[in-house]
Amino acid sequence: MRQNNRKIGTFYEQKAGEYLESQGYQILEYNYRCRRGEIDIIARDGAYLVFCEVKYRKQTTAGNPLEAVTVRKQKIISQCALYYIVTHHLEHQPCRFDVVGVLDDDITLIQNAFEYAG
């Protein structure tokens, strides 16, 4: 079951990445991992370095995918983003946190979905 969920997640992360590219983003990395956790997509959008969480739901019975980025998850993403910024010497780079929700085949992008939650 876990392997199947990972395959589904990877498929929709790629789909979200394609959508972001169609919106002018440049994808830098998929599934960036560090000791703190993981960020689904790291991209550039104009002057911004964007840390993007992708959430997929087949239907809304489990809730809207955009509501699935909890405060706990925001903290993990924030810590990973800080680690990425420091290790890539991007301390002066403006950045933001976006969320892509995929509900069946509908994709919704929320730019600047949350603030740094370190």
ABEGO torsion letter per residue (X at the ends): XAAAAAAAAAAAAAAAAAAAAAAGBBBABBGBBBAAEBBABBBBBEABBBBBBBBBBABAAAEBAAAABBAAAAAAAAAAAAAAAAAAGAAABBBBBBBBBBBEABBBBBBGABBBBX
